[in-house]
Amino acid sequence: MGKRLLVLHGPNLNLLGEREGRQGGRLADLDLALATRAKELGLELKVVQSNHEGVLIDTLHAERSGLAGVVVSPAGLFGSYSLMEALEAVGVPAIEVYLGRLGERESVVAEACAATIEGQGFHSYLEALERFAKDDLTGELSEEDEGEVEDEEETPRSKSLADAPRKTLGRKVEAALAASASPSKTLGRKVKGAEATPATNFLSRALVRQKIADRLAGRMTHAELATWARGKWTEVQSGAPAESGHRELLEDTLQRLTLSAIPATRLSDTELVDMMTRLER
């Protein structure tokens, strides 16, 4: 049996993605991604979500025996001295995670944690698991380590929709690829002299469609697409510009693509084509 970790989701994370109507970005999807990655890393997880500070603290007390570490996402409880003191009292190594960035807010909980990982969406949690697996709670993953993780994610360890033959896609894939290669008409007024290839430094529907098309055509791997999407999602969360009127759609799409390298949540070619179609509307 591997290391036993406790994952605590704070208040309101049970509604993750529901207000935005996101598919693939809800708490159940996050928990599935965590369970899959934990199995790959040889970790044992217990996951608890509560909107009540006391429940999170009681869980820490009850699960402390034999616990190798805690991944805690305080959410709105980032200023909780009670949660911070509970982590200190239990005396188990902890990593604090946030889906978005804290910004000007100062975390009290961080005082009882070895590290804080923020602004990476679901990958904030996944990186925390990887650090516990490597016994490296404070250091950043090296480029070599990141490459190893990507290679592991690229190799399917369980069956998924992506393992199905592509022949079922027929002309739909060909049409989607052809549409992505042509000049996009969804960006509003055509800029005189603009090239058909979308700018790579500006997040637009056309750019995301092109990246998905590259994946379908075999020019990118699942891991490469996920890494690109993760980087773009982080840029947008930091205030990078995105296509006007479509920011929420683009954030939702990038969030789903960041999980496309994980076998349990990997998007099939059919799902990728449907995503391209959604981006054309």
Secondary structure by P-SEA (a helix, b strand, c coil): ccbbbbbbbcccccccccccccccccaaaaaaaaaaaaaaabbbbbbbbcccaaaaaaaaaaacccccccccccccccccaaaaaaaaaaccbbbbbbcccccccccccccccccccccccaaaaaaaaaaaaaccccccccaaaaaaaaaaaaccccccccccccccccaaaaaaaaaaacccccccccccccccccccccccaaaaaaaaaaaaaccccaaaaaaaaaaaaaaaaaccccccccaaaaaaaaaaaaacccccccccaaaaaaaaaaaac
